[in-house]
Amino acid sequence: MWVRATFAALAVALVHADAPPLVWERPEVFDPFAKHLGLPVLTGVTHRILYDPIPGAADGSGPYESLRHGMYNHHQRFVRNGNWLIVVWTNHTRDENGPGMRCLAKAGKVTPDSRDVDWGCDETLSELCPPAHPVKRRRNRDDTPEISGVFANGGLDVLENGRMFVSIHLKVCYGWSNDIRYHVGSGITGPIPDAHYQAYKSSGPNRKQGFRWDIYWYVGKYMREVLVEGAGKLVPSGPMYVLGKPPAETFQLTPTVTKRMLPLNEPYRHALPYCQAPQDLREAYSKGKRVSSIGRIPRYAPGTFKLAANGVNGLMHYTEFVRPDGIWVAVRDNLFENETYYAAVKNNRDDFYPPGRRTNLFGAVQPVAGELHNGGIWLIGSNHARTEAYITLSQDGVHFRKTWSLLSIKRKVTPGLCKTDDGAQYFHAAAVGPNIWVVYSIAKEQVGITKIPVALLTGLLAD
């Protein structure tokens, strides 16, 4: 079936081959090296810090002292459940995907008129996914006989009746590869060729030989039901369940490299088999209709997610919007090309996207886009240094003619693996009432949020 769908996607690509997926009209004042990118600053928006962490132990190891501790915070996303707007993100003492990384959540109460969200204080913080291995710093070299760096990442599924389930994916970053196919994604489940794997005993990957991609290994998937209590605390309403087989005691990385897996923490270690969950829970989790999630995931045929039409196959992060004429558009960054977004179009929601085409739209990392009530399109992107964020508008979803600076931040951070002194990044958005809420991490340390009135954007687009 996916083969037919792939040919359908290629047919769509041929139909649109003569027209670029999108065109950005570069402002005369634009300067990629200037503060605010040389652009006028968008006024009428509100910025605030949603989560400001507290440093823990000086060496970044040891258990979390509280929900406010952990100087690495990233991968933030919105989830809506009735009157609750919930932000979920990953949290570690210092490092990206470090051992014992967990997921936190903060629930905000949408006001009755939907014009604002009350985010409260620390009482609305929750630990959504507890640490799966003891918390410690992530090493830049992988030369130990055992795997002890499992981290958790997860998300919330919200059903129409308000029931919520957290799905938890356990992974570990171990070793480095010279092939981008083994980087991120859903995680590698089996051995990879020895030629594409190195576990360094020095300070890090041998980039001269092409070993620049850390490998994400899949450990297991877990789930449990949660609910909102009181002022906004998310709490488990039942035990943890493991979907599929629990992690094995040994983990084969390549045909010649096998590591011992250290036991997981509770509640993962003695999680119940999913088949033992009550029937109503299993039916709800597997068959219950999900509320439309905030943010879309572009559809690609298997094995085509990273493909670009020009053969520079490093497409990674994404956003998606629907043009006024009904055409669907995916906008992507490319890990092999800085500050140039790629885009692809398709006719129908259920179609697969063809390989992305290089555009002239400036930007890097994770953009976010959406539709306005008048049919216009907005898109937020950033520079490769992640210090400058902009917003650009289009009436037809093809020609982006108006652009402003949205954020200009450079934060001095507590050192950590994959952390640098930069600013707002990895945007995610939710439309609530008359506003667009945008959440982002600031230098992978703080979590920031911006409220943009829809009327402001529609008015600017009409001028």
C-alpha positions as CSV (number, residue, x, y, z in Angstrom):
1,M,0.0,0.0,0.0
2,W,2.7,2.4,0.9
3,V,4.3,1.8,-2.5
4,R,1.1,3.1,-4.3
5,A,1.0,6.0,-1.9
6,T,4.6,6.8,-2.7
7,F,3.8,6.9,-6.4
8,A,0.8,9.2,-5.6
9,A,3.1,11.5,-3.6
10,L,5.5,11.6,-6.6
11,A,2.6,12.4,-8.9
12,V,1.7,15.3,-6.7
13,A,5.3,16.5,-6.7
14,L,5.3,16.5,-10.5
15,V,2.1,18.5,-10.6
16,H,3.7,21.2,-8.4
17,A,7.2,20.8,-9.9
18,D,7.2,24.1,-11.7
19,A,6.1,26.1,-8.7
20,P,8.3,26.5,-5.6
21,P,6.6,25.2,-2.4
22,L,7.0,28.6,-0.9
23,V,8.8,31.9,-1.6
24,W,10.1,34.3,1.1
25,E,10.4,37.9,0.1
26,R,13.6,38.8,2.0
27,P,13.2,42.3,3.6
28,E,15.7,44.9,2.5
29,V,16.8,45.5,6.1
30,F,17.3,41.7,6.8
31,D,20.8,41.0,8.1
32,P,21.5,37.4,9.2
33,F,24.4,38.6,11.5
34,A,22.6,41.5,13.2
35,K,20.6,41.6,16.4
36,H,16.9,41.0,15.6
37,L,18.2,40.0,12.2
38,G,18.0,43.7,11.3
39,L,14.2,43.3,11.3
40,P,11.5,45.5,13.0
41,V,10.5,44.0,16.4
42,L,6.9,42.7,16.6
43,T,5.0,44.6,19.3
44,G,1.7,43.7,21.0
45,V,2.9,40.2,22.1
46,T,3.6,39.0,25.6
47,H,6.7,37.0,26.7
48,R,7.3,35.2,30.0
49,I,9.4,32.5,31.6
50,L,7.2,29.4,32.3
51,Y,9.9,27.3,34.0
52,D,13.1,28.7,35.6
53,P,15.2,25.8,37.0
54,I,17.4,25.6,40.1
55,P,20.9,24.2,39.9
56,G,21.5,21.0,41.8
57,A,24.7,19.3,42.8
58,A,27.8,21.0,41.5
59,D,28.8,18.1,39.4
60,G,25.3,17.6,37.9
61,S,24.9,14.1,39.3
62,G,22.7,12.5,41.9
63,P,18.9,12.5,42.3
64,Y,16.7,15.4,41.5
65,E,16.1,17.5,44.7
66,S,12.7,18.8,43.5
67,L,10.6,19.4,40.4
68,R,12.4,22.7,40.0
69,H,15.8,21.1,39.8
70,G,17.5,20.2,36.5
71,M,19.3,22.7,34.3
72,Y,18.5,20.9,31.0
73,N,15.0,21.5,29.8
74,H,13.9,20.9,26.2
75,H,11.5,19.2,23.7
76,Q,8.5,21.1,25.0
77,R,5.1,20.5,23.5
78,F,1.5,21.5,24.2
79,V,-1.4,19.2,25.1
80,R,-5.0,20.4,25.5
81,N,-7.6,18.7,27.8
82,G,-10.7,20.6,28.3
83,N,-9.9,23.7,30.3
84,W,-6.3,22.6,30.8
85,L,-3.5,23.6,28.5
86,I,-0.5,21.4,29.5
87,V,3.1,21.8,28.5
88,V,5.3,18.6,28.6
89,W,9.1,18.7,28.3
90,T,12.3,16.7,29.1
91,N,14.4,17.5,32.1
92,H,17.9,16.5,33.2
93,T,20.5,17.9,35.6
94,R,22.8,19.1,32.8
95,D,22.8,17.0,29.6
96,E,20.7,16.3,26.6
97,N,19.4,12.7,26.8
98,G,21.4,12.1,29.9
99,P,21.0,9.1,32.2
100,G,17.9,9.4,34.2
101,M,16.4,12.2,32.1
102,R,12.7,12.5,33.0
103,C,9.6,14.4,31.7
104,L,8.0,17.2,33.5
105,A,4.6,18.8,32.9
106,K,3.0,22.1,33.8
107,A,-0.8,22.5,33.6
108,G,-2.3,25.9,33.0
109,K,-6.0,26.7,33.5
110,V,-7.7,28.4,30.5
111,T,-9.9,31.3,31.7
112,P,-13.6,31.1,31.0
113,D,-13.4,33.6,28.2
114,S,-10.3,31.7,26.7
115,R,-8.4,35.0,26.6
116,D,-5.7,33.9,29.0
117,V,-4.2,30.9,30.8
118,D,-3.4,30.9,34.5
119,W,-0.1,28.9,34.8
120,G,0.1,29.1,38.6
121,C,3.3,28.5,40.4
122,D,5.2,25.3,41.5
123,E,1.9,23.6,42.5
124,T,1.1,23.1,38.8
125,L,4.4,21.2,38.1
126,S,4.4,17.4,37.8
127,E,6.8,14.6,37.1
128,L,5.1,12.9,34.2
129,C,7.8,10.3,33.3
130,P,10.1,9.3,36.2
131,P,13.8,8.5,35.7
132,A,14.5,5.0,34.3
133,H,18.1,4.8,35.4
134,P,20.0,6.6,38.2
135,V,20.6,10.3,37.4
136,K,24.2,11.1,36.4
137,R,26.1,13.1,33.8
138,R,26.1,11.9,30.2
139,R,29.6,10.8,29.2
140,N,30.9,11.9,25.8
141,R,32.6,8.5,25.4
142,D,31.1,5.1,25.5
143,D,33.6,2.6,26.7
144,T,31.9,0.9,29.6
145,P,30.9,-2.8,29.6
146,E,27.3,-2.0,30.6
147,I,24.5,0.4,29.6
148,S,23.4,2.6,32.4
149,G,22.2,5.7,30.6
150,V,18.6,5.0,29.8
151,F,16.4,8.2,29.5
152,A,12.7,8.8,29.3
153,N,10.7,10.7,26.7
154,G,7.0,10.7,26.6
155,G,3.8,12.4,25.6
156,L,0.1,12.6,26.6
157,D,-2.8,11.1,24.7
158,V,-6.1,12.8,25.4
159,L,-9.4,11.0,24.6
160,E,-12.7,12.7,23.8
161,N,-14.0,11.8,27.2
162,G,-11.1,13.5,29.0
163,R,-9.1,10.3,29.9
164,M,-5.4,10.8,29.6
165,F,-2.6,8.3,29.1
166,V,1.1,9.0,29.1
167,S,3.1,7.0,26.6
168,I,6.8,6.6,27.7
169,H,9.6,5.7,25.3
170,L,12.8,4.6,26.9
171,K,15.9,5.0,24.9
172,V,19.7,5.3,25.3
173,C,22.3,7.1,23.3
174,Y,25.3,4.8,23.0
175,G,28.1,5.0,20.5
176,W,28.4,7.2,17.4
177,S,27.7,6.5,13.7
178,N,28.8,7.8,10.4
179,D,25.3,7.2,9.0
180,I,22.4,9.6,9.8
181,R,19.9,6.8,9.5
182,Y,20.9,5.7,13.0
183,H,20.4,9.1,14.5
184,V,17.2,10.0,16.4
185,G,13.9,8.9,14.9
186,S,12.2,6.1,16.8
187,G,15.4,4.4,17.9
188,I,17.3,1.4,16.7
189,T,16.0,-2.0,17.9
190,G,18.7,-4.4,16.6
191,P,22.3,-4.6,15.8
192,I,23.8,-2.2,13.2
193,P,26.8,-2.9,11.0
194,D,30.2,-2.7,12.8
195,A,31.3,-0.3,10.0
196,H,28.7,2.3,11.1
197,Y,29.5,2.1,14.8
198,Q,32.2,3.4,17.1
199,A,32.4,3.6,20.8
200,Y,35.0,6.1,21.7
201,K,37.6,5.9,24.5
202,S,38.7,9.5,23.8
203,S,36.9,12.8,24.3
204,G,34.2,12.2,21.7
205,P,33.2,11.2,18.1
206,N,35.8,11.1,15.4
207,R,34.3,13.6,13.1
208,K,37.1,13.4,10.6
209,Q,36.0,9.9,9.8
210,G,32.3,11.0,9.6
211,F,31.3,9.7,13.1
212,R,29.2,12.7,14.2
213,W,25.8,11.1,14.8
214,D,25.0,9.8,18.3
215,I,23.0,6.6,18.0
216,Y,19.5,6.3,19.6
217,W,18.7,2.8,20.8
218,Y,15.2,1.8,21.6
219,V,14.8,0.2,25.0
220,G,11.1,-0.2,25.6
221,K,7.6,1.4,25.7
222,Y,5.5,1.9,28.8
223,M,2.2,3.5,29.6
224,R,0.0,4.5,32.5
225,E,-3.2,6.5,33.0
226,V,-3.0,9.9,34.6
227,L,-5.4,12.6,35.7
228,V,-5.4,16.2,36.8
229,E,-6.0,16.9,40.5
230,G,-6.6,20.1,42.3
231,A,-4.8,23.2,41.0
232,G,-3.2,21.3,38.1
233,K,-1.2,18.4,39.4
234,L,-0.9,15.4,37.1
235,V,-0.9,12.2,39.0
236,P,-1.0,8.5,38.1
237,S,-4.3,6.8,38.5
238,G,-3.0,3.2,38.1
239,P,0.1,1.1,37.7
240,M,2.8,1.3,35.0
241,Y,2.4,-1.2,32.1
242,V,5.0,-2.3,29.7
243,L,4.0,-2.7,26.0
244,G,5.7,-5.6,24.4
245,K,8.7,-7.4,25.9
246,P,10.6,-5.7,28.8
247,P,14.2,-4.8,28.2
248,A,16.6,-7.8,28.0
249,E,19.5,-8.2,30.3
250,T,21.9,-7.9,27.4
251,F,21.8,-5.5,24.5
252,Q,23.5,-6.3,21.1
253,L,24.7,-3.1,19.5
254,T,26.5,-4.7,16.5
255,P,27.3,-8.3,15.5
256,T,30.4,-8.1,17.6
257,V,29.5,-5.7,20.4
258,T,27.2,-6.7,23.2
259,K,26.5,-4.8,26.4
260,R,24.9,-5.6,29.7
261,M,21.8,-3.6,30.5
262,L,21.6,-2.4,34.1
263,P,18.2,-2.9,35.8
264,L,15.7,-0.1,35.4
265,N,14.4,2.0,38.3
266,E,10.9,1.5,39.6
267,P,8.1,1.7,38.5
268,Y,9.6,0.4,35.2
269,R,11.4,-2.6,36.7
270,H,8.2,-4.3,37.9
271,A,5.8,-2.8,35.4
272,L,2.9,-5.1,34.7
273,P,2.5,-6.6,31.2
274,Y,0.0,-4.6,29.2
275,C,-2.2,-7.7,28.7
276,Q,-2.9,-7.7,32.4
277,A,-4.4,-4.2,32.3
278,P,-8.1,-3.9,32.8
279,Q,-10.1,-4.5,29.6
280,D,-11.7,-1.0,29.7
281,L,-8.2,0.6,30.0
282,R,-6.8,-1.4,27.1
283,E,-9.8,-0.7,24.9
284,A,-9.6,3.1,25.7
285,Y,-5.8,3.2,25.1
286,S,-5.8,1.2,21.9
287,K,-9.2,2.2,20.4
288,G,-10.3,5.4,22.1
289,K,-10.6,8.4,19.8
290,R,-7.9,10.9,20.5
291,V,-8.7,14.6,20.7
292,S,-7.0,16.3,17.8
293,S,-3.5,16.8,19.0
294,I,-1.9,20.3,19.0
295,G,0.6,20.2,16.2
296,R,0.6,18.0,13.2
297,I,3.1,15.2,12.2
298,P,3.7,15.2,8.5
299,R,3.1,11.8,6.8
300,Y,5.9,10.1,4.9
301,A,6.2,6.7,3.3
302,P,8.5,4.4,5.3
303,G,12.1,5.2,4.7
304,T,11.5,8.6,3.1
305,F,11.3,10.9,6.2
306,K,14.8,12.4,5.7
307,L,14.9,12.5,1.9
308,A,15.4,15.8,0.0
309,A,14.8,16.2,-3.7
310,N,18.4,17.4,-4.3
311,G,19.9,14.3,-2.5
312,V,21.0,16.2,0.6
313,N,19.1,13.8,2.8
314,G,19.3,15.3,6.2
315,L,15.7,16.6,6.7
316,M,14.8,16.5,10.4
317,H,12.5,18.8,12.3
318,Y,9.2,19.9,10.8
319,T,6.0,21.9,10.9
320,E,2.9,21.7,8.7
321,F,0.1,24.0,7.5
322,V,-2.8,24.1,5.1
323,R,-2.9,26.8,2.4
324,P,-6.2,28.6,1.7
325,D,-6.5,26.6,-1.5
326,G,-6.4,23.3,0.5
327,I,-2.9,22.3,-0.4
328,W,-0.9,20.8,2.5
329,V,2.7,22.1,3.1
330,A,5.5,20.6,5.3
331,V,8.4,22.9,6.2
332,R,11.6,21.2,7.3
333,D,15.2,22.0,8.4
334,N,18.2,20.1,7.0
335,L,21.0,18.9,9.3
336,F,23.4,19.2,6.4
337,E,22.5,22.7,5.4
338,N,22.3,25.6,7.9
339,E,19.7,28.4,7.8
340,T,17.8,27.2,4.8
341,Y,14.4,25.5,5.1
342,Y,13.0,22.8,2.8
343,A,9.4,22.4,1.9
344,A,7.0,19.9,0.2
345,V,3.4,20.0,-0.8
346,K,0.6,17.4,-1.2
347,N,-3.1,17.6,-2.2
348,N,-4.7,15.6,0.6
349,R,-4.2,15.1,4.3
350,D,-3.8,11.3,4.0
351,D,-1.2,11.5,1.2
352,F,2.5,11.0,1.8
353,Y,4.8,13.9,1.2
354,P,7.4,13.7,-1.5
355,P,11.1,14.6,-0.8
356,G,11.5,18.2,0.4
357,R,12.7,20.9,-1.9
358,R,15.1,23.6,-0.9
359,T,13.5,27.1,-0.6
360,N,14.9,30.6,0.0
361,L,13.3,30.8,3.4
362,F,16.0,31.6,6.0
363,G,15.9,29.5,9.1
364,A,17.2,26.5,11.0
365,V,16.1,23.9,13.6
366,Q,12.4,23.5,14.5
367,P,10.0,26.0,12.9
368,V,6.3,26.2,13.7
369,A,3.4,27.4,11.5
370,G,-0.3,27.7,11.5
371,E,-3.4,29.1,9.8
372,L,-5.3,32.3,10.6
373,H,-9.0,32.8,10.6
374,N,-8.8,34.9,7.4
375,G,-7.0,32.1,5.6
376,G,-3.5,33.6,6.1
377,I,-0.5,31.6,7.3
378,W,2.1,32.5,10.0
379,L,5.4,30.8,10.4
380,I,8.1,31.2,13.1
381,G,11.7,30.3,12.5
382,S,15.2,31.0,13.9
383,N,18.8,31.4,12.9
384,H,21.3,28.5,13.2
385,A,22.8,30.1,16.3
386,R,19.3,29.9,17.9
387,T,19.6,33.5,19.2
388,E,17.2,35.2,16.8
389,A,13.6,34.2,16.2
390,Y,11.3,35.8,13.5
391,I,7.7,35.5,12.4
392,T,6.6,35.8,8.8
393,L,3.2,36.1,7.3
394,S,1.6,35.0,4.0
395,Q,-1.9,35.5,2.5
396,D,-1.8,32.5,0.2
397,G,0.6,30.2,2.0
398,V,3.1,30.5,-0.9
399,H,4.5,34.1,-0.8
400,F,5.7,35.2,2.6
401,R,5.9,38.9,2.2
402,K,5.9,40.4,5.8
403,T,8.5,39.5,8.4
404,W,9.3,40.7,12.0
405,S,11.7,39.9,14.8
406,L,9.9,38.0,17.5
407,L,12.6,37.2,20.0
408,S,16.3,38.0,20.4
409,I,17.9,36.1,23.4
410,K,21.4,34.9,24.3
411,R,21.5,33.2,27.7
412,K,24.6,32.2,29.5
413,V,24.0,28.6,30.5
414,T,25.2,26.1,33.0
415,P,27.5,23.9,30.9
416,G,26.1,20.6,29.7
417,L,26.3,18.1,26.7
418,C,24.6,19.6,23.7
419,K,24.0,22.9,25.4
420,T,25.4,26.3,24.3
421,D,24.8,29.9,25.1
422,D,21.9,30.7,22.8
423,G,18.2,31.5,22.9
424,A,14.7,30.5,22.0
425,Q,14.4,27.2,20.0
426,Y,12.2,24.2,19.2
427,F,8.9,26.1,18.9
428,H,5.5,24.5,19.4
429,A,2.2,26.4,19.3
430,A,-1.4,26.1,20.4
431,A,-4.4,28.3,19.3
432,V,-6.6,29.0,22.3
433,G,-9.4,31.5,21.9
434,P,-8.2,34.8,20.4
435,N,-4.5,34.0,21.0
436,I,-1.7,31.8,19.7
437,W,0.5,30.4,22.5
438,V,4.1,29.6,21.5
439,V,6.3,27.6,23.8
440,Y,10.1,27.1,23.5
441,S,13.2,26.3,25.4
442,I,15.7,29.1,26.1
443,A,19.2,27.7,25.5
444,K,17.8,24.3,26.5
445,E,17.7,25.6,30.1
446,Q,14.6,27.7,30.7
447,V,11.1,27.1,29.2
448,G,9.6,30.3,27.8
449,I,6.2,31.1,26.4
450,T,4.8,33.9,24.2
451,K,1.2,35.0,23.7
452,I,0.4,36.4,20.2
453,P,-3.1,37.9,19.6
454,V,-4.6,36.5,16.4
455,A,-6.1,39.9,15.7
456,L,-2.6,41.4,15.7
457,L,-1.5,39.1,12.9
458,T,-4.6,39.4,10.8
459,G,-4.4,43.1,11.0
460,L,-0.7,43.2,10.0
461,L,-1.5,40.9,7.1
462,A,-4.3,43.1,5.9
463,D,-2.2,46.3,6.0
